[in-house]
Amino acid sequence: MKVSWNSKYTTISVYSVITFAVCLALVQIALNAAKIFGVIGTIFSVLSPIVWGLVIAYLLNPVMMALEKGCKRLFEKKKPHPKLVRSISTALSVLFGIVLVYALVAVIFSQVLDSIMNIFNNASTYMNNIYDMVNKYLAQYPELVDYINTQLDSIRATVMSTVNDLIPKVGDWALKIKDGAMGILVAVKDFVIGFIVAVYLLLDKEKFIAQSKKLLTALLPKKWDNGFFGLCSHTNKMFSGFISGKILDSFIIGMLCFIIMRIMNMEYTVLISTIVGVTNIIPFFGPFIGAIPSALLLLISAPSQTWKFIVLIIVLQQFDGNILGPKILGDSTGLPAFWVMFAIFLGGGLFGFAGMLLGVPVFAVIYTLVGDLVEFLLTQKGMSTDTSDYLPAPPEESPKKSPSTAQQKKAG
């Protein structure tokens, strides 16, 4: 029997079968979500060196492009072969990355480690400082001492119960520490291999981009080509500008914090400056996230320096937010403050530190796409795309009543 594919009922049947198949696939995905995510996690762990290579190449690409322009200007008259220029600029950019990582590990990490060891070595002194501060505070409120004494037995019981519960878990913690150490070694290995992968990616950057574009052009409908590649270009511009600018901004803030703390002869300058610089990468909340543990550390080790540090952080935050940040980043995302906050909360809740950093540019791209879609749909309907046209109308003022005749006479 010949099937009439143009028949109304045949079309309905085909759509019904497709809908049923999609629903069945979604149910299977939901039931086997743990296995699917486990497989995805395994794939990502296997491809971790490639991922590191992509990240390193993406971060070093602006450095390589700047060096490439410098090489072309330097050899402008001789006109060397493009591959030679690319090889020189790639080698110099990778060397720059290696030197930077070495400086971070050899200088900052060693200083941070010394600071942490100093904290542990002086733990008894810090505990005495805390004890003295608590005693001074309690001396002003004797009724609080009586309340604590009455609650002391229950506090002791709670502490002992907590200790007894923690003792059996020491073995599990030791295994987790061992697994964590192994994970760090694997991550270092993947990071080193990532540099090798980044060299290949930078050397043949245009070829890889062309192959990706060729593949996507073959798979996507022709009418989507311009829009999709325009979106990719916009996303790349936003990410590269935001990430490179934020790293430079945070590096400057960390260095300023280090210099000023060293001039003021504060404790743990390298450790605190590193915390402030790293956390400053996080938009909006970064300065406060870094300032809280740093202020607590100073409060324990050198209480008199705490208020100076708080003032310093406020000044740095104002300088960064009003002068340095806008100068380096400009309006790179175009997101209102509320959506920046929303993106940080959402990205941090889902993906931790990386989500807090990348959530803003990712959400900025989504925000732009949604805005373009809304304007397109409104244009199709022949309606205004100006947001101000959709503001609620201001309440009409009721006309002022003229005073009555009796009130006029009374006033007269």
Number of C-alpha atoms within 10 A of each C-alpha: 3 4 7 10 10 8 10 9 11 13 13 11 12 12 12 12 12 12 12 12 12 12 12 12 12 12 12 11 14 11 11 12 12 11 11 13 12 12 12 12 12 12 11 13 15 12 13 19 24 21 18 21 25 19 15 22 28 18 16 20 21 15 18 24 16 12 19 21 13 14 18 17 11 11 11 10 8 8 12 12 9 11 11 11 19 22 17 16 24 26 16 16 24 22 13 15 18 14 12 12 12 13 12 14 13 11 12 16 16 14 18 20 13 15 18 14 12 12 17 12 11 12 14 11 14 18 13 12 17 16 12 12 14 11 13 11 12 14 12 10 11 11 10 13 14 12 10 12 11 11 11 12 11 11 13 11 11 12 12 12 11 11 11 11 11 12 10 10 10 11 11 11 12 11 11 12 12 12 12 12 12 12 12 12 12 15 16 13 13 20 19 15 16 21 23 17 19 26 21 14 22 27 19 13 15 11 12 14 12 11 11 12 14 11 11 14 16 11 10 11 9 9 8 11 16 11 10 14 14 12 15 13 12 13 18 15 12 18 21 17 18 22 18 17 19 20 16 17 21 25 19 15 27 22 16 15 23 22 15 15 21 14 10 13 11 18 16 23 22 25 21 26 26 25 20 28 26 18 21 27 23 26 19 15 15 20 24 17 15 21 22 12 14 21 21 13 18 19 18 19 21 15 16 12 17 19 13 14 22 15 11 16 20 14 12 18 20 13 14 20 14 11 11 18 20 14 13 17 17 13 11 18 20 15 18 9 10 8 15 20 18 14 24 24 17 17 21 18 12 13 13 13 16 12 19 23 24 21 24 26 24 17 20 23 21 13 16 17 13 12 12 12 12 13 17 14 12 14 12 9 9 9 12 12 15 10 8 8 10 9 8 7 7 6 6 6 6 6 6 6 6 8 9 9 9 9 10 10 8 8 8 6
